Amino acid sequence: MRHLSSKWFYCGVLALSAFTIFMAASNFSAAQEAAAEIAAAPVVATEAAPDLSKVLDKGDNAWMMTSSALVLLMTPGLAFFYGGLVRRKNVLSVLMQCFLCLGIVTVLWVVVGFSMAFGTDVAGGFVGNPMDYFMLKDIKADEAWSPVAGVWWPISEQVFMIFQCMFAIITPGLIIGAFAERMKFSAFAIFTVLWVLLVYCPIAHWVWFGVNLPVVGVIGAFDAVDGSPIGALDFAGGTVVHINAGIAALVCCVVMGKRSDVPKGGVPPHNLPFAVLGAGLLWFGWFGFNAGSAGGATPQAVSAFVVTHVAAAAAALAWTLIEWGVHGRPTMLGIITGAVAGLVAITPAAGFVEVGPALIIGGVASVVCYIFVAMVKPLVGYDDALDVFGVHGIGGIWGALATGIFAIKPYGIGRLGGAMYGNTPQFFLQLKAVAVVAIYSAVATFAILMVIKVVVGLRTSEEGERLGLDLTDHSLPAYNEV
């Protein structure tokens, strides 16, 4: 019985083995047939992995659009700031000129301005090719902006374009304060067109696109690996915006001469609360102006945001203390002028300096600007109606030079920072950039004014000045007497 059981056991094992071999052979045959079908099927190309360097970041894009809106707000803020400082018979003319900049410069920027500032070199690098992005050709909302060949920012081309547009809008607007109350509206319109195309766009190209100009040499330059600035440092427009506008303002007020109906002691602001509101809007918008120039919501943007506020606060306090010491009492006009001076001075340095130097930059800005506004202007006798040269020109020059002193590594020549870190050549490069921009802006602005003077004339009539530009240029007064 035991022998019989063993016999059946071995028979079962043999049967199970035979079944297993049969199934394996069947599966092998099926696998061969499946393999043959796969081999006969058409080959489908696999998609390449996305280039992460070109991927847009929603957070960075959102911050840059917000920054663009903040910078746009600065132009109405400037209108209120200037409008409150002029006499009541000219307030609408200033508001109108500021808003005209919004219209004219935006259209110019879309058609050829952006190309002239950020297109490939023509005329030996003097300006960008106007046809590169003519009518915003190839500037897309879903493709990353490339500041340097092979380097992409995580923001779209259109976002970068519109952010830069806001800078181009406010720069000629700053000049309005120099010739306020006396330039004809038609002359201002022509001046704005010519100045943006012939002065602003070339200088923006030299500093922010980076070129090697004949005779002058390199001003702006950027690292080919990551796009970091390694030439003259201008984070958000110390040279391109403030020195440029400030020098142009000085030329304008000298060429046009003094206002004919201003008493010797000057005229007080007609509505100082308007000016305070405007200064507050400028301070608020300046966070987009400076922190937005980081190109995204980055640690550098945070640093620029902080030092912008610190420098403005230090400058406002410094101007207040100066007036208190000199005149025995501080003024509201003084504290807002100081705040603007500090904002101007920190602009070229915002992404390149730490908090300590920002305090120095802001405080010194008020000292040097006060000297030019309260001492140099009366001594020399030019009629810079709203102190554009004294605040923007001088504040911008100090800020650009201070950047060459206090800039941290890895920015500047050799990525070695400024003179405070032993990189003295950076200071002299900053000085060269200031000189080149100032000389070109002065010469080109003078030439533009001479052309306009011949074609349509620059100044309104003496009767127009007496009545005010609100009535003579725009038909209505700002305030109706009841």
Rosetta blueprint (number, residue, H / E / L):
1 M L
2 R H
3 H H
4 L H
5 S H
6 S H
7 K H
8 W H
9 F H
10 Y H
11 C H
12 G H
13 V H
14 L H
15 A H
16 L H
17 S H
18 A H
19 F H
20 T H
21 I H
22 F H
23 M H
24 A H
25 A H
26 S H
27 N H
28 F H
29 S H
30 A H
31 A H
32 Q H
33 E H
34 A H
35 A H
36 A H
37 E H
38 I H
39 A H
40 A H
41 A L
42 P L
43 V L
44 V L
45 A L
46 T L
47 E L
48 A L
49 A L
50 P L
51 D L
52 L H
53 S H
54 K H
55 V L
56 L L
57 D L
58 K H
59 G H
60 D H
61 N H
62 A H
63 W H
64 M H
65 M H
66 T H
67 S H
68 S H
69 A H
70 L H
71 V H
72 L H
73 L H
74 M H
75 T H
76 P H
77 G H
78 L H
79 A H
80 F H
81 F H
82 Y H
83 G H
84 G H
85 L H
86 V L
87 R L
88 R H
89 K H
90 N H
91 V H
92 L H
93 S H
94 V H
95 L H
96 M H
97 Q H
98 C H
99 F H
100 L H
101 C H
102 L H
103 G H
104 I H
105 V H
106 T H
107 V H
108 L H
109 W H
110 V H
111 V H
112 V H
113 G H
114 F H
115 S H
116 M H
117 A H
118 F H
119 G L
120 T L
121 D E
122 V E
123 A H
124 G H
125 G H
126 F L
127 V E
128 G E
129 N L
130 P L
131 M L
132 D L
133 Y L
134 F H
135 M H
136 L H
137 K L
138 D L
139 I L
140 K L
141 A L
142 D L
143 E L
144 A E
145 W L
146 S L
147 P L
148 V E
149 A L
150 G L
151 V E
152 W L
153 W L
154 P L
155 I L
156 S E
157 E H
158 Q H
159 V H
160 F H
161 M H
162 I H
163 F H
164 Q H
165 C H
166 M H
167 F H
168 A H
169 I H
170 I H
171 T H
172 P H
173 G H
174 L H
175 I H
176 I L
177 G L
178 A L
179 F L
180 A L
181 E L
182 R L
183 M E
184 K L
185 F H
186 S H
187 A H
188 F H
189 A H
190 I H
191 F H
192 T H
193 V H
194 L H
195 W H
196 V H
197 L H
198 L H
199 V H
200 Y H
201 C H
202 P H
203 I H
204 A H
205 H H
206 W H
207 V H
208 W H
209 F H
210 G H
211 V L
212 N E
213 L E
214 P L
215 V L
216 V L
217 G E
218 V E
219 I L
220 G L
221 A L
222 F E
223 D L
224 A L
225 V L
226 D L
227 G L
228 S L
229 P E
230 I L
231 G L
232 A L
233 L L
234 D L
235 F L
236 A L
237 G L
238 G H
239 T H
240 V H
241 V H
242 H H
243 I H
244 N H
245 A H
246 G H
247 I H
248 A H
249 A H
250 L H
251 V H
252 C H
253 C H
254 V H
255 V H
256 M H
257 G L
258 K L
259 R L
260 S L
261 D L
262 V L
263 P L
264 K L
265 G L
266 G L
267 V L
268 P L
269 P L
270 H L
271 N L
272 L H
273 P H
274 F H
275 A H
276 V H
277 L H
278 G H
279 A H
280 G H
281 L H
282 L H
283 W H
284 F H
285 G H
286 W H
287 F H
288 G H
289 F H
290 N H
291 A H
292 G H
293 S H
294 A H
295 G L
296 G L
297 A L
298 T L
299 P H
300 Q H
301 A H
302 V H
303 S H
304 A H
305 F H
306 V H
307 V H
308 T H
309 H H
310 V H
311 A H
312 A H
313 A H
314 A H
315 A H
316 A H
317 L H
318 A H
319 W H
320 T H
321 L H
322 I H
323 E H
324 W H
325 G H
326 V H
327 H H
328 G L
329 R L
330 P L
331 T L
332 M H
333 L H
334 G H
335 I H
336 I H
337 T H
338 G H
339 A H
340 V H
341 A H
342 G H
343 L H
344 V H
345 A H
346 I H
347 T L
348 P L
349 A L
350 A L
351 G L
352 F L
353 V L
354 E L
355 V H
356 G H
357 P H
358 A H
359 L H
360 I H
361 I H
362 G H
363 G H
364 V H
365 A H
366 S H
367 V H
368 V H
369 C H
370 Y H
371 I H
372 F H
373 V H
374 A H
375 M H
376 V H
377 K H
378 P H
379 L H
380 V H
381 G L
382 Y L
383 D L
384 D L
385 A L
386 L L
387 D L
388 V H
389 F H
390 G H
391 V H
392 H H
393 G H
394 I H
395 G H
396 G H
397 I H
398 W H
399 G H
400 A H
401 L H
402 A H
403 T H
404 G H
405 I H
406 F H
407 A L
408 I L
409 K L
410 P L
411 Y L
412 G L
413 I H
414 G H
415 R H
416 L L
417 G L
418 G L
419 A H
420 M H
421 Y H
422 G L
423 N L
424 T H
425 P H
426 Q H
427 F H
428 F H
429 L H
430 Q H
431 L H
432 K H
433 A H
434 V H
435 A H
436 V H
437 V H
438 A H
439 I H
440 Y H
441 S H
442 A H
443 V H
444 A H
445 T H
446 F H
447 A H
448 I H
449 L H
450 M H
451 V H
452 I H
453 K H
454 V H
455 V H
456 V L
457 G L
458 L L
459 R E
460 T L
461 S L
462 E H
463 E H
464 G H
465 E H
466 R H
467 L H
468 G L
469 L H
470 D H
471 L H
472 T H
473 D H
474 H H
475 S L
476 L L
477 P L
478 A L
479 Y L
480 N L
481 E L
482 V L
